[in-house]
């Protein structure tokens, strides 16, 4: 099993610096993502925030990826490449963002994603609003499980339980299984793999100093996906909508700290009776 990188308190603070850069990217993209704007223009917004905060992109050039942000619209699940596509009111669009800072002679990474309806929730369909709500809720339930669970598998259990709570008659969101969360630290992707569904078998214990990227991806239909010829863009096979939410969370001495949330996760964790513990 690959070694899991355990961080010191100082290293987690450095990762918090990177996480706050990612949070600023999110804020700028929320403001800029309006009907008529192109995905390339939004990538430039991301690039400017990274440069203004003395950080560097961990997406640009990663495996040949050509942009600083993944932008995934409607039936695109993840890894969408920014192009000249213009957003329209009602589009369900996901932004997966990352940045790193250099401290102590090493890179320290942040990674987080959110999904929004262009033009506001009132512009979106009932299906888009419903799917996005359950995906965000499943992420916060999964993050809370890092504080209360003994093993990494608690995260997948929490996602499944949250999705089941949102079951509406015959409808339930589909949990993408091919793409998972991950450890993060001196590299963007590290051990352990963080599943978004319940799985048998022993998983690593959650320990102080672990930092994880928790990122459920749900669909409004079937969970089967395919990849376009660009070798990046992941689509739902049945054309159903997809939503993606992610935060980077650290297990600290006294609890957890959501490094990519400006408030450390206080608002999102409150319904679970959990306070961030930097």
N, C-alpha and C positions, 0 to 999 in steps of 0.2 A: 504494500500500500504506500502511495507517495507520502512523503513527510508533510505534515501540516505546520505551517509557519506560525509560531507563537510570538506575539508582539509584546514589547514592554509598554509601560504607561506612556513614556515619551514618544515611542513610535506610533502609538494610537493617536496621540495629539497631532503628530505630523499628518497622519491619515485624515484627521478631522480637518486640517487645512485644505487638503485636496477635496474632501467632501463638501466643504463650503463653497469651493469654486464650482463644483457640479451643481450645487443648489442655486448659485447665481446664474448658471447656464439655463437651468429650468425656468427661473423667473423671467429671464429675458425672452426665452422661446414662448412662454405662455402669453407674453405681451405682444410678441411679433406675429404669432400664428393666426392670421386673419384671412378671410376670404380674399383670394387674388394673389397672395404672396406665393413665390415659388419655393420649392424645397431647397434649391441652391442658395437662395437668399437667406433662408433660415440656417443653413450650414455656416454662412458667413457671420451671422449673429453669434453662433456658438464659438466660432474661431476668435472673434473679437473679445468675447468675455474671457476666454482662456488667456489670450495675450495680455489683456488689461490687468490680470491678476497674477502675472509672473508665474504662470503654470504652463504645462505642455499637454498636448492632446495624446491620449493613449489609444485613440481609435484610428487617427490618421496614419496610414501606412501599416496598420496591424494586419498581417497576412495579405497585404496589398489593398486593404480597404481605403477608398479614395477620399474620405471625408472625416470631419471631426464629430459627427453625430449620425446615428442611424435613425431614419425617419420612415415610419411604416404606416401606410394609410389604408384604412378600411379592412380589406381581406389579407393585407400583409401582416404577418405575425411579428417578425423581427428582422433586423439586418437590412432594412430598406436603404438603398443608396440615393442620396439627394440628387435630383435632376431638375429639369425645367417644368415639371408638373406643378400646376397651380392649385392651391387648396380651395375647396368650395365649402360654403356653409353646410353644416351637418356632417362633414367628414369626421370619422373617428381616427385620430392620428396619434401614434405613439412616438415618443422621443426617448431614445436610449443614449445617454450622455456619459462622458468620462473625461478625467483629467488627472495629471499627476504633478506632484511637487518633488523637488530634489532636496533632501535633507540628510545630513549625516553621511553623505557620499552615496546615497542610494535613492531610487525612485520609490514614492509612496502614492498609491493609486486610490482614486475614488470612482464609483460606478453607480449610476442610478437611472431609473426610467419612470416616465409617467405617460398617461394617455388622457387626451382631452377631446371634446367635441368642438370643432371649429364653429365660431359664432355663438358659443354658449350652449348649455344643456338644452335650452328650449329649441335650438335649431336642429337637434338630433332626433333620431327615431327612438321609439320606446325600447327597441332592441339594443341600440347603442348605449342608451342611458343605463339600462339594466345590466348589460354585460360589464360596462366600465365600473359600476358600483360594486359588483361582486368581486371583480379582479382587485380593486383597491382594498376592499375589506379583507380578502384572503391574504394580501400582502401583510397588512397590519396584524392579523391573527398569527401569521407565520413569524413575524418579527417578535411578537410577544412570547411565542414559544421558545425563542432563544433564551429568554429570561427564566422560563419555568421548566423547560424540558431538560432531560438528562443527556439525550443523544441527538445528533443532527437529524435523524429520522423524524423527530417531533415536528420539524418544519413541514414536511410533506403531509403528515397527519393533520396539522392545523389547516393547511390549504384545503384538503378534502372536506374537513368539517365545516369550514366557512362556506364552501361551494354548496354543500348540502343544505345549509341554513337558508340559502337563497333559492332553493328549488321552488318553482312556481308551477303547480299542476304537473304537466308532463315535461316541462322545460327544466333543464339544468345546464349550467355552463360546462363546456368540455375543457379538460385540463390537458394542455400540450405536454407530452411526455418526452419528446425527442430533445428538447432544449431545457437546460437546468440552470440553477444558481451555482455558485462556486465560492471557494476561498479567494481572498484578495489581500494584497499587501505590497511587497516589493515587485510584484508583477500583477497584471490585471486579472489573469486567470490562474488560480492555484487550487490545490487540494484543500478541502474535500469537495466532491460533487454534492450539490444540494438539490435533492429531488423535490418536485412539487406535488408529489402524490405518495400515498402510503406504500411501503415496500417491506417485504420480509427480509430478515437477515440483520446482522449486527452492523451498526453504523458507528462512526467515531463519537466519543464522548464530547460534549460541549464543555470547553475548558476556558478559564480566564486567559485572555490574550488572543483568543481566536477572533478573526474578523471574516465575516461572510457577506456575500452579495446574495440577497434573497429576492427572487424575481419570478413570481408566478405569471404565466402566459395562458390566457383562457380564450375560448372561442364561443361563438353563439351557435355553433353547429358541431360537426364532426371534428375529431382531433387530428385527422390525417393531413399531412402537409407535403409540399414539394418545393424544390429550390429552382429558381430561374437559371437561365444560361449564364448569368453574371456570376454564378456560384456563391452568391450572398443572399439575395432576397428570398425570404421564406414566405410562401403563400398557403392559405387554407385550400385544401383540395376541392371542397364543395363551394368555395366562394363566400363562406360565412365571415362575419366580422370577427376581429381579434383585438384583444386588449393586453397590455403589458405594463406591469408596475414593478419597481425595484428600488431597494435602498441597501446601502452598505451599513452593517451593524457590527459593533464590537462587543464582545463579552468582557466586561470589566470586573474588578474585584468585588463590587457591590451589586452588579446587575448588568444592564446593557446600555449602550449609547448608540443612537442612530446617527452615524457620522455624516450622512448626506442630507439630513433634515435640518433646517435652520434652528429649530427649537430642540434638536436632539431627539425628536420623536415624542415629545411630551403630549401633544394633542392626539396623535394617532394611537398612542399606547394607553391613554387615560381610560377608555372603556374597559380595559383589561386590568385596571387597578395597578398599573406599572408606571413608575416614574423613571426617566432616564437617569443613569448613574455614571457621569463622566469619570 
